[in-house]
Each structure stands twice: as C-alpha cells, then as structure tokens.
Amino acid sequence: MTRIHRTLLFAAAVLAGSAVASLAAGAAQQAVLDHFAQMVAANGQSFAGFSADRGQAFFLAKNGTGDTPSCSTCHTTDPTNTGRTRVGKAIDPMAVSANPNRFTDLAKVEKWFRRNCNTVLGRECTPTEKGDFIAFMMSR
C-alpha cells in the first residue's frame, strides 16, 4: 500500500468516525428537545414544534438589565464564535456546528438554562424558550 493510499484510508476513517459521532450527538440533542416538547405538552399548551426563528429572536433580544441584557452579551451575536463571561473567561461556541457536543446532556442543559435565564431574565426559561433556543443553535 502506498503512502497516498494510507493517507486516504486514514482520512476516510476520520471522516467516518466524525459522522458516527455527529449522529450520536444529533440523537442526544433530539432527546433533549423531546424532553422539552413533553414538558410543553404536560403543561397543556398547544405545540406545533420548536422554532429556530423564535430561538434566534430570543437569543438576540435585550430582555435583561445590568451587565447581561441578552444571551448574546456573553455568547456574541454569532453563536459559532467563542464567547466571554463577564470576568473574561472563554465560553465555547453555542452553535452545534461549531461545538457538536452542545445540548447532549440534559442535566448540563438544565443547569446552564437555570443559571443563565435567571441571570439574564430574572426568571426560569419556559420549556418552549429552551426548545426554541436549542433549535436555533442546532440550525447554526
């Protein structure tokens, strides 16, 4: 086998591994979205699905006060970019295309929504807001 063939085989293996990891992450993210959809349904609300457009509007909206008037204050207006906390610590990109492991662990998702929604909005986010936000991040 020539060096070129070994390089091509290695590249194919890496791409195949990435595709499998991406599918696994996609399934985990869908499970998180399904959890929030079940919460919406349990509240007796009519539900036509989550909206990436509503998620984007929520992400960019200036709802808060003080140092964090919006999600994009720390996460930048482009969620494929690295953000910064108020004290300057780097925050990995929120967009799934830039960070495929985002929104794959329900406990972490809930922890960060609880913390950040309270910081920005002064309240918990609704299940619909959470699902729309994740739908937007999955679309990016």
C-alpha angles and dihedrals in degrees: 000000000000125000090251091054091050090049091050092047091050091049091049091050091050092049092047090050091049091050092051091047090048092051091049092049090047091053091049092049090049089052089054090049090048089054091055092045089054089050091052091049091047088057089058093244121145109249128200095170137277120299126220088198092056089044091054092048090049092048093052099037119114097229101140136066137225119016096351112043093157144010089254091060089082102015097048124236089274108062091198088071128081111259132207132228119231088265093050102259113147118252117203114241116280096213114099091222090061096035112025094185093063115117095009099114114061094201092054092044091053092045093054095042090051092050099040098039090052090048096048103028102023089234143061116282116245120246088250092053090049093049093046090049092051091045089055092048091048089052092055 
